[in-house]
Amino acid sequence: MSPTIPPRKRRRRGGRGKGRDGKQELSGDVSEVKLEERMHSGARTSKTTLAYLTETPFSSLNGIVSDLSLRGIIEKMGYKTMTKVQAETLPISCAGHDLVGKARTGTGKTLAFMLPCVEKAVSAQDDTALVALVISPTRELAYQTLEEGRLVATFHDGISLACVVGGTPIKKDYGPLKRCQILIATPGRLNDHIENTQGFSERLKNIRLLVFDECDQLLDGGFKQAIDAILAALIMTKPYRQTLLFSATLLSDVTRIAQNAMHPHYTITNCVENDEDPTHADIQQIVYIAQDDLDLCTELVARITIAMKQNDHYKIIVFFQTARMTQLYFELVSLIKKQSPLASLFELTQLLEMHSRKSQSHRDRVAKIFRETDEKIIMFTSDVSARGMDYPSISLVIQFGAPTDPAQYIHRLGRTGRGDGVRGTGLLLLAHFEGYFLNELRHLPIKTAQSSIISESDKSMISEASLLAATQLSRETIAQAYQAWLGFYNSNLRKLGWSKEILVTNANAWIRTVCQSSETPALQAKTIGKMGLKGIKGLIIDRSYSASRNAARGSSFSRVDSQPSHSGNSSSSRGRGRGRGRSG
């Protein structure tokens, strides 16, 4: 039986005159306080959008938005003036008009749509109704948006915000869904509630404001069908609904969503100048092409150690192509930290691991630590942190291996060079066979490093430390990384100019060299089939998995050896339904 969301009793909400602490409403002027003292630790924009501030004061919205919302922005978020995207969009959106906003990441887009959301809740005649819905592409970004919305609504009594995302127990959503006036959601979980939670579709009939955040990323993430389903569920609200769409790019698919969701005469604001570089001007961009697989691994460790020596306040984020590759190199560097000549250098450094294979609670905890720590910290991550996530004061962004496309490179790079006085560096480390990607970046001011910046003796020491650490990696980690390596490059064969035979040969060479594995990990036959690699020499099929399934089908009294028959097979014998055949 589908869960039911019953109506709740109407609650009184403080008026526009007094907030929850009983103070009088904002008069329009705030006493002069240093910006740093007025910043709230939970404000996404507090430290990262200072470079984009204009001279347009938030007080210019007096009479357009409520005084208590302005008070939250000024007192809790630490802002008296708007960023460019806020200054250009808020007068339009707060007046109730449909709008498409184009702006780079880190420019204050979240506040540009959360303020109108709060204002919809303030003006709602029924304070039990769900009036604003924000669609976010990732769980982490959804939670950040929730926090920022709460800051705006600080001094309003009774405004309830909620966030529902995938990867969490769905039963925990039911309570917040009964109460909230503003809902932030990821597409998959939202559609789950639309289809299965009794009473939720009825609540959607009160939606007065729909927001698509990072719309181009929503499409890149494969949510096109989910978005169409959401719009279909909201079709009855279109005549009276306002829609806002924010995106770093305005490609044809983004424009199609705008046309389907909005009224005919919507406004487009472009906060990116035609001649503006797509990357931040204060970011130095460097690329290094490794000589071989081991050189690439050595250079990663070397660049990290050099960054640590050159800047005591280092804050580094390292992007990898897949979750399992992130896990591998996190474990590798963690081992180097514990027992190598570099141990003393790493002694005070926090190492963090963030990727989609980690639980949501782990990801939330790591994101909070990295966001609130200003120095001596390194995070190894997949693309769950590439867009929308707001981490201030990052000094170095390393991208290990070729990104999927230039857009991914740019959005990863956008994690650094953010904030007042922050001058960041972006380093792209490419394998010897990934030089093709430079052609896709020819429009960017990226400099090629002709050789490593460390001495041969230091490089030899780091290489030996890396190889020693590799011998201590678990078989499971190696097997999972091997499958991920195969999966990622299998999807890029055309760019690489490889055959499937060359792919397997290179994967097996990588596992021997970088992971110091004398044996090739076995893969399930189903995984090999999904990759289209059936019959390719060099792959080992995990017979233990097939044998255990056949034995289980043959007799309920059959007993099979739980140990895999091939070394490195532990990843194959783990729980089913974990996306076998994916690149990890």
For each residue, the residues with C-beta under 8 A, 3 or more apart:
1:
2: 196 197 198
3: 171 174 196 197 198
4: 197 198 199
5: 174 177 178 197 198 199 200 203
6: 178 199
7: 128
8: 11 128 178 179
9: 128
10: 126 127 128
11: 8 127 128 158
12: 157 158
13: 127 156 157 158 159
14: 17 18 19 20 68 156 157 158
15: 18
16: 25 66 67 68 122
17: 14 24 25
18: 14 15 22 23 24 25
19: 14 22 23 25 68 71 154 155 156 157
20: 14 154 155 156 157
21: 155
22: 18 19
23: 18 19 155
24: 17 18 27
25: 16 17 18 19 67 68 71
26: 30 67 68 70 71 74
27: 24 67
28: 59 62 67 70
29: 59
30: 26 33 74 75 80
31:
32:
33: 30 37 38
34: 37 38
35: 38 39 50 78
36: 39 78
37: 33 34
38: 33 34 35 74 75 78
39: 35 36 43 46 47 77 78
40: 43 46 76 77 78 151
41: 46 372
42: 147 148 150 151
43: 39 40 46 47 76 77 78 147 148 151
44: 48 110 144 147 148 390
45: 48 49 77 79 83 108 110 111 148 390
46: 39 40 41 43 77 78 79
47: 39 43 50 392 393 418 419 420
48: 44 45 106 390 392 418 419
49: 45 52 53 83 106 107 108 418 419
50: 35 47 53 419 420
51: 418 419 420
52: 49 83 84 85 106 107 108
53: 49 50 79 81 82 83
54: 81 82 83 84 87
55: 81
56: 60 81 82 86 87
57: 60 80 81 82
58: 61 70 73 74 79 80 81 82
59: 28 29 62 70 80
60: 56 57
61: 58 64 65 70 90 91 94
62: 28 59 65 67 70
63:
64: 61 91 94 95
65: 61 62 69 70 90 94 115 119
66: 16 69 70 119 122 156
67: 16 25 26 27 28 62 70 71
68: 14 16 19 25 26 71 72 122 155 156
69: 65 66 72 73 115 118 119 122 152 153 155 156
70: 26 28 58 59 61 62 65 66 67 73 74
71: 19 25 26 67 68 74 75 154 155
72: 68 69 75 76 77 151 152 153 154 155 156
73: 58 69 70 76 77 79 111 115 151 152
74: 26 30 38 58 70 71 77 78 79 80
75: 30 38 71 72 78 154
76: 40 43 72 73 151 152 154
77: 39 40 43 45 46 72 73 74 111 148 151 152
78: 35 36 38 39 40 43 46 74 75
79: 45 46 53 58 73 74 82
80: 30 57 58 59 74
81: 53 54 55 56 57 58
82: 53 54 56 57 58 79 86 87 90 108
83: 45 49 52 53 54 86 87 107 108 111 112
84: 52 54 87 88 103 107 108 271
85: 52 88 89 101 103 107 108 109 112 269 271
86: 56 82 83 89 90 108 111 112
87: 54 56 82 83 84 90 91
88: 84 85 91 92 101 269 271
89: 85 86 92 93 99 101 112 244 269
90: 61 65 82 86 87 93 94 112 115 116
91: 61 64 87 88 94 95
92: 88 89 95 97 99 267 269
93: 89 90 96 97 99 112 113 115 116 242 244
94: 61 64 65 90 91 115 116 119
95: 64 91 92
96: 93 242
97: 92 93 242 266 267
98: 242 243 244 262 263 265 266 267
99: 89 92 93 244 245 266 267 268 269
100: 244 245 246 247 250 254 258 262 266 267 268 269
101: 85 88 89 109 112 244 245 246 247 269 271
102: 246 247 248 249 250 268 269 270 271 272
103: 84 85 107 109 246 248 271 272
104: 107 248 271 272 278 280 414
105: 109 248 387 388 411 414
106: 48 49 52 390 414 418
107: 49 52 83 84 85 103 104 271
108: 45 49 52 82 83 84 85 86 111 112
109: 85 101 103 105 112 113 213 246
110: 44 45 113 114 144 145 148 213
111: 45 73 77 83 86 108 114 115 148 152
112: 83 85 86 89 90 93 101 108 109 115 246
113: 93 109 110 116 117 134 211 213 244 246
114: 110 111 117 118 134 145 148 149 152
115: 65 69 73 90 93 94 111 112 118 119 152
116: 90 93 94 113 119 120 132 209 242 244
117: 113 114 120 121 132 134 149 182 209 211
118: 69 114 115 121 122 149 152 153 156 159 182
119: 65 66 69 94 115 116 122 123
120: 116 117 123 124 131 132 182 208 209 242
121: 117 118 124 127 131 132 153 156 159 181 182
122: 16 66 68 69 118 119 156 159
123: 119 120
124: 120 121 127 129 131 181 208
125:
126: 10 129 206
127: 10 11 13 121 124 158 159 181
128: 7 8 9 10 11 181
129: 124 126 181 203 206
130: 133 180 181 182 183 203 204 206 207
131: 120 121 124 181 182 206 207 208 209
132: 116 117 120 121 181 182 183 207 208 209 210 211
133: 130 182 183 185 190 204 207 209 210 211 234
134: 113 114 117 142 145 182 183 184 185 211 213
135: 185 186 187 190 210 211 212 213 218 227 230
136: 141 142 145 165 184 185 186 213 214 388
137: 141 186 187 213 214 217 218 221 223 387 388
138: 141 142 186 217 221 384 387 388 389
139: 142 143 165 166 167 186 360 363 384
140: 143 144 363 364 367 384 385 388 389
141: 136 137 138 144 145 213 214 387 388 389
142: 134 136 138 139 145 146 163 165 184 185 186
143: 139 140 146 147 163 165 364 367
144: 44 110 140 141 147 148 388 389 390
145: 110 114 134 136 141 142 148 149 163 184 213
146: 142 143 149 150 161 162 163 184
147: 42 43 44 143 144 150 151
148: 42 43 44 45 77 110 111 114 144 145 151 152
149: 114 117 118 145 146 152 153 161 182 184
150: 42 146 147 153 154 161
151: 40 42 43 72 73 76 77 147 148 154
152: 69 72 73 76 77 111 114 115 118 148 149
153: 69 72 118 121 149 150 156 159 161 182
154: 19 20 71 72 75 76 150 151
155: 19 20 21 23 68 69 71 72
156: 13 14 19 20 66 68 69 72 118 121 122 153 159
157: 12 13 14 19 20
158: 11 12 13 14 127
159: 13 118 121 122 127 153 156 181 182
160: 176 179 180 181 182
161: 146 149 150 153 180 181 182 183 184
162: 146 173 176 177 179 180 182 183 184
163: 142 143 145 146 176 183 184 185
164: 168 173 176 177 183 184 185 186 189 190 193
165: 136 139 142 143 168 185 186 189 360
166: 139 186 188 189 192
167: 139 359 360
168: 164 165 172 173 360
169: 172
170: 173 174 189 192 193
171: 3 174
172: 168 169 175 176
173: 162 164 168 170 176 177 189 193 197
174: 3 5 170 171 177 178 197
175: 172 178 179
176: 160 162 163 164 172 173 179 180
177: 5 162 164 173 174 180 183 193 197 200 203
178: 5 6 8 174 175
179: 8 160 162 175 176
180: 130 160 161 162 176 177 183
181: 121 124 127 128 129 130 131 132 159 160 161
182: 117 118 120 121 130 131 132 133 134 149 153 159 160 161 162
183: 130 132 133 134 161 162 163 164 177 180
184: 134 136 142 145 146 149 161 162 163 164
185: 133 134 135 136 142 163 164 165 189 190 193
186: 135 136 137 138 139 142 164 165 166 189 190
187: 135 137 190 191 218 223 226 227 230
188: 166 191 192 223 226
189: 164 165 166 170 173 185 186 192 193
190: 133 135 164 185 186 187 193 194 226 230
191: 187 188 194 195 226 229 230
192: 166 170 188 189 195 196 197
193: 164 170 173 177 185 189 190 196 197 200
194: 190 191 197 200 201 204 229 230 233
195: 191 192
196: 2 3 192 193
197: 2 3 4 5 173 174 177 192 193 194 200
198: 2 3 4 5
199: 4 5 6 202 203
200: 5 177 193 194 197 203 204
201: 194 204 205 233
202: 199 205
203: 5 129 130 177 199 200 206
204: 130 133 194 200 201 207 233 234 237
205: 201 202 236 237
206: 126 129 130 131 203 237
207: 130 131 132 133 204 210 234 237 241
208: 120 124 131 132 237 240 241 242
209: 116 117 120 131 132 133 241 242 243 244
210: 132 133 135 207 234 237 241 242 243 244 261
211: 113 117 132 133 134 135 243 244 245 246
212: 135 215 218 227 243 244 245 246 247 257 261
213: 109 110 113 134 135 136 137 141 145 246 388
214: 136 137 141 217 218 246 247 248 387 388
215: 212 218 219 245 246 247 254 257
216: 219 220 247 248 249 250 251 253 254 407
217: 137 138 214 220 221 387 388 411
218: 135 137 187 212 214 215 221 223 227
219: 215 216 222 223 224 227 251 253 254 257
220: 216 217 407
221: 137 138 217 218
222: 219
223: 137 187 188 218 219 226 227
224: 219 227 228 253
225: 228 229
226: 187 188 190 191 223 229 230
227: 135 187 212 218 219 223 224 230 231 257
228: 224 225 231 232
229: 191 194 225 226 232 233
230: 135 187 190 191 194 226 227 233 234
231: 227 228 234 235 257 260 261
232: 228 229 235
233: 194 201 204 229 230
234: 133 204 207 210 230 231 237 238 241
235: 231 232 238
236: 205
237: 204 205 206 207 208 210 234 240 241
238: 234 235 241 261 263
239:
240: 208 237
241: 207 208 209 210 234 237 238
242: 93 96 97 98 116 120 208 209 210
243: 98 209 210 211 212 258 261 262 263 266
244: 89 93 98 99 100 101 113 116 209 210 211 212
245: 99 100 101 211 212 215 254 257 258 261 262
246: 100 101 102 103 109 112 113 211 212 213 214 215
247: 100 101 102 212 214 215 216 250 254
248: 102 103 104 105 214 216 411
249: 102 216 254 407
250: 100 102 216 247 254 255 268
251: 216 219 254 255
252: 255 256
253: 216 219 224 256 257
254: 100 215 216 219 245 247 249 250 251 257 258
255: 250 251 252 258 259
256: 252 253 259 260
257: 212 215 219 227 231 245 253 254 260 261
258: 100 243 245 254 255 261 262 266
259: 255 256 262
260: 231 256 257
261: 210 212 231 238 243 245 257 258
262: 98 100 243 245 258 259 266
263: 98 238 243 266
264:
265: 98
266: 97 98 99 100 243 258 262 263
267: 92 97 98 99 100
268: 99 100 102 250
269: 85 88 89 92 99 100 101 102
270: 102
271: 84 85 88 101 102 103 104 107
272: 102 103 104 276 278
273: 276
274:
275:
276: 272 273
277: 280 281 444 445
278: 104 272 410 444
279: 283 285 410 413 414 426 444 445
280: 104 277 283 413 414 416 417 418 424
281: 277
282: 417 422 423 424
283: 279 280 413 416 417 423 424 425 426
284: 423 424 425 426 447
285: 279 413 425 426 428 444 445 446 447
286: 425 426 427 428 446 447 448 449
287: 427 428 429 430 438 441 446 447 448 449
288: 299 303 427 428 429 430 448 449 452
289: 430 431 432 434 435 438 448
290: 293 295 296 299 429 430 431 432
291: 295 432
292: 295 296 432 513
293: 290 296 297 431 432 509 510 513 514
294: 297 298 463 466 467 513 514
295: 290 291 292 298 299 432 452
296: 290 292 293 299 300 400 429 430 431 432
297: 293 294 300 301 329 332 466 514
298: 294 295 301 302 459 462 463 466
299: 288 290 295 296 302 303 429 452
300: 296 297 303 304 318 329 398 400 429
301: 297 298 304 305 333 336 342 462 465 466
302: 298 299 305 306 452 453 454 458 459 462
303: 288 299 300 306 307 396 398 427 429 453
304: 300 301 307 308 316 318 333 378 398
305: 301 302 308 309 342 345 462
306: 302 303 309 310 453 454
307: 303 304 310 311 314 316 395 396
308: 304 305 311 314 345 346 349
309: 305 306 345
310: 306 307 314
311: 307 308 314 395
312: 375 376
313: 374 375 376 393 395
314: 307 308 310 311 375 376 377 378 395 396
315: 373 374 375 376 377 378 391 393 394 395 396
316: 304 307 377 378 379 394 395 396 397 398
317: 370 378 379 381 385 391 394 396 397 398 415 416
318: 300 304 329 378 379 380 381 397 398 399 400
319: 381 382 383 385 386 397 398 399 400 403 412
320: 325 326 329 355 380 381 382 400 401
321: 325 382 400 401 402 403 404 484 488 583
322: 325 326 382 484 485 487 488 583 584
323: 326 327 355 356 357 382 484 584
324: 327 328 357 477 480 481 483 484 583 584
325: 320 321 322 328 329 382 400 401 481 484 485 488 584
326: 320 322 323 329 330 353 354 355 380 381 382
327: 323 324 330 331 353 355 357 477 480 481
328: 324 325 331 332 473 477 478 480 481 515
329: 297 300 318 320 325 326 332 333 380 400
330: 326 327 333 334 351 353 380
331: 327 328 334 335 473 474 477
332: 297 328 329 335 336 466 469 470 473
333: 301 304 329 330 336 337 351 378 380 469
334: 330 331 337 338 351
335: 331 332 338 339 340 469 472 473
336: 301 332 333 339 340 342 343 346 465 466 469
337: 333 334 340 342 343 346 349 351
338: 334 335 343
339: 335 336 343 468 469
340: 335 336 337 343 465 468 469
341: 461 465
342: 301 305 336 337 345 346 462 465
343: 336 337 338 339 340 346 347
344: 347
345: 305 308 309 342 349
346: 308 336 337 342 343 349 351
347: 343 344
348: 376
349: 308 337 345 346 376 377 378
350: 369 373 376 377 378
351: 330 333 334 337 346 378 379 380
352: 366 369 370 377 378 379 380 381
353: 326 327 330 358 366 379 380 381
354: 326 358 363 366 367 370 379 380 381 382 384 385
355: 320 323 326 327 358 381 382 384
356: 323 382 384
357: 323 324 327 584
358: 353 354 355 362 363 366
359: 167 362 363
360: 139 165 167 168 363 364
361: 364 365
362: 358 359 365 366
363: 139 140 354 358 359 360 366 367 384
364: 140 143 360 361 367 368
365: 361 362 368 369
366: 352 353 354 358 362 363 369 370 379
367: 140 143 354 363 364 370 371 385 389
368: 364 365 371 372
369: 350 352 365 366 372 373 377
370: 317 352 354 366 367 373 377 379 391
371: 367 368 390 391 392
372: 41 368 369
373: 315 350 369 370 376 377
374: 313 315 392 393
375: 312 313 314 315 393
376: 312 313 314 315 348 349 350 373
377: 314 315 316 349 350 352 369 370 373
378: 304 314 315 316 317 318 333 349 350 351 352
379: 316 317 318 351 352 353 354 366 370 385
380: 318 320 326 329 330 333 351 352 353 354
381: 317 318 319 320 326 352 353 354 355 384 385
382: 319 320 321 322 323 325 326 354 355 356 385
383: 319 386 387 408 412
384: 138 139 140 354 355 356 363 381 389
385: 140 317 319 354 367 379 381 382 389 391 415
386: 319 383 389 408 411 412 415
387: 105 137 138 141 214 217 383 411 414
388: 105 136 137 138 140 141 144 213 214 217
389: 138 140 141 144 367 384 385 386 415
390: 44 45 48 106 144 371 418
391: 315 317 370 371 385 394 415 418
392: 47 48 371 374 418 419 422
393: 47 313 315 374 375 418 419 422
394: 315 316 317 391 397 415 416 418 422 424
395: 307 311 313 314 315 316 416 422 424 425
396: 303 307 314 315 316 317 416 424 425 426 427
397: 316 317 318 319 394 412 413 415 416 424 425 426 427
398: 300 303 304 316 317 318 319 427 428 429
399: 318 319 403 409 412 413 426 427 428 429
400: 296 300 318 319 320 321 325 329 429
401: 320 321 325 429 430 431 434 488
402: 321 430 431 434 436 437 492
403: 319 321 399 406 408 409 412 437
404: 321 408
405: 408 409 440
406: 403 409 410 440 441 444
407: 216 220 249 410 411
408: 383 386 403 404 405 411 412
409: 399 403 405 406 412 413 428 441
410: 278 279 406 407 413 414 444
411: 105 217 248 386 387 407 408 414
412: 319 383 386 397 399 403 408 409 415 426
413: 279 280 283 285 397 399 409 410 416 426
414: 104 105 106 279 280 387 410 411 417 418
415: 317 385 386 389 391 394 397 412 418
416: 280 283 317 394 395 396 397 413 422 424 425 426
417: 280 282 283 414 422 423 424
418: 47 48 49 51 106 280 390 391 392 393 394 414 415 422 424
419: 47 48 49 50 51 392 393 422
420: 47 50 51
421:
422: 282 392 393 394 395 416 417 418 419
423: 282 283 284 417
424: 280 282 283 284 394 395 396 397 416 417 418
425: 283 284 285 286 395 396 397 416
426: 279 283 284 285 286 396 397 399 412 413 416
427: 286 287 288 303 396 397 398 399
428: 285 286 287 288 398 399 409 446
429: 287 288 290 296 299 300 303 398 399 400 401
430: 287 288 289 290 296 401 402 434 435 437 438
431: 289 290 293 296 401 402 434
432: 289 290 291 292 293 295 296 435
433: 496 506
434: 289 401 402 430 431 437 496
435: 289 430 432 438
436: 402 439 440 495 496
437: 402 403 430 434 440 441 495
438: 287 289 430 435 441 442 446 448
439: 436 442
440: 405 406 436 437
441: 287 406 409 437 438 444 446
442: 438 439
443:
444: 277 278 279 285 406 410 441
445: 277 279 285
446: 285 286 287 428 438 441
447: 284 285 286 287
448: 286 287 288 289 438
449: 286 287 288 452 453
450:
451:
452: 288 295 299 302 449 459
453: 302 303 306 449
454: 302 306 458 459 462
455: 458 459
456: 459 460
457: 460 461
458: 302 454 455 461 462
459: 298 302 452 454 455 456 462 463
460: 456 457 463 464
461: 341 457 458 464 465
462: 298 301 302 305 342 454 458 459 465 466
463: 294 298 459 460 466 467
464: 460 461 467 468
465: 301 336 340 341 342 461 462 468 469
466: 294 297 298 301 332 336 462 463 469 470
467: 294 463 464 470 471 516
468: 339 340 464 465 471 472
469: 332 333 335 336 339 340 465 466 472 473
470: 332 466 467 473 514 515 516
471: 467 468 516
472: 335 468 469
473: 328 331 332 335 469 470 477 478 515 516
474: 331 477 478 570
475: 478 479 521 567 568 569 570
476: 479 480 570 571 574
477: 324 327 328 331 473 474 480 481
478: 328 473 474 475 481 482 511 515 517 521 568
479: 475 476 482 483 521 522 568 569 570 571 572
480: 324 327 328 476 477 483 484 571 584
481: 324 325 327 328 477 478 484 485 515 584
482: 478 479 485 486 507 510 511 515 520 521 568
483: 324 479 480 486 487 521 523 527 571 583 584
484: 321 322 323 324 325 480 481 487 488 583 584
485: 322 325 481 482 488 489 507 510 511
486: 482 483 489 490 503 504 507 523 531 533 583
487: 322 483 484 490 491 531 581 582 583 584
488: 321 322 325 401 484 485 491 492 583
489: 485 486 492 493 496 498 503 506 507
490: 486 487 493 500 503 531 532 533 583
491: 487 488 583
492: 402 488 489 495 496
493: 489 490 496 497 498 499 500 503
494: 497
495: 436 437 492
496: 433 434 436 489 492 493
497: 493 494
498: 489 493 502 503 506
499: 493 502 503
500: 490 493 503 504 532 533 536
501: 504 505 536 537 538
502: 498 499 505 506
503: 486 489 490 493 498 499 500 506 507 533 536
504: 486 500 501 507 508 533 536 537 538 539
505: 501 502 508 509 538
506: 433 489 498 502 503 509 510
507: 482 485 486 489 503 504 510 511 538
508: 504 505 511 512 520 538
509: 293 505 506 512 513
510: 293 482 485 506 507 513 514 515
511: 478 482 485 507 508 514 515 517 520 521
512: 508 509 515 516 517 518
513: 292 293 294 509 510 516
514: 293 294 297 470 510 511
515: 328 470 473 478 481 482 510 511 512
516: 467 470 471 473 512 513
517: 478 511 512 520 521 568
518: 512
519: 566 567 568
520: 482 508 511 517 538 539 540 568
521: 475 478 479 482 483 511 517 540 566 567 568 569 571
522: 479 540 541 542 543 564 566 568 569 572
523: 483 486 527 528 539 540 541 542 572
524: 527 528 541 542 545 546 572 580
525: 528 529 534 541 542 545 546
526: 529 530 580 581
527: 483 523 524 530 531 572 580 581
528: 523 524 525 531 533 534 536 539 541
529: 525 526 532 533 534 581
530: 526 527 580 581
531: 486 487 490 527 528 581
532: 490 500 529
533: 486 490 500 503 504 528 529 536 539
534: 525 528 529
535:
536: 500 501 503 504 528 533 539
537: 501 504
538: 501 504 505 507 508 520
539: 504 520 523 528 533 536
540: 520 521 522 523 566
541: 522 523 524 525 528 546
542: 522 523 524 525 545 546 564 565 566 569 572 573
543: 522 546 547 565 566
544: 547 548 561 563 564 565 566 569 572 573
545: 524 525 542 548 549 564 569 572 573
546: 524 525 541 542 543 549 550
547: 543 544 550 551 560 565
548: 544 545 551 552 560 562 573
549: 545 546 552 553
550: 546 547 553 554
551: 547 548 554 555 558 559 560
552: 548 549 558 560
553: 549 550
554: 550 551 558
555: 551 558
556:
557:
558: 551 552 554 555
559: 551
560: 547 548 551 552
561: 544 565
562: 548 573
563: 544
564: 522 542 544 545 567 569 570 572 573
565: 542 543 544 547 561 569
566: 519 521 522 540 542 543 544 569
567: 475 519 521 564
568: 475 478 479 482 517 519 520 521 522 571
569: 475 479 521 522 542 544 545 564 565 566 572 573
570: 474 475 476 479 564 573 574
571: 476 479 480 483 521 568 574
572: 479 522 523 524 527 542 544 545 564 569
573: 542 544 545 548 562 564 569 570
574: 476 570 571 578
575: 578
576: 580
577:
578: 574 575
579: 582 584
580: 524 526 527 530 576
581: 487 526 527 529 530 531
582: 487 579
583: 321 322 324 483 484 486 487 488 490 491
584: 322 323 324 325 357 480 481 483 484 487 579
